[in-house]
Amino acid sequence: MPRWQFASTVANLSAGNIIVSSTPYLAGTPDAAIDLINTNFFGGEMNLATRTGLLNYLKAGTFNNTRVRETLSLAISSKAFQWY
């Protein structure tokens, strides 16, 4: 739970030292957003299980700022991300 809370806080920051803009992730499709998360946060090495889970989550709701930020939170709180 602490890992999820930290990731959620980071993904929702809009001021201070860390600014996470969701604009690039909203510029295309959900698939493109996951590809960008893979590039930006996983160095292009996201495993298939993580990709599938994130994509399923992103597509299960409205593709908007809130859903993208939630998906970013899930990505950086995943076990696969913790490897990096």
ABEGO torsion letter per residue (X at the ends): XAAAAAAAAAAABABEABBBBAAAAAABBAAAAAAAAAAAAAGGABBAAAAAAAAAAAAABBBBAAAAAAAAAAAAABAAAAAX
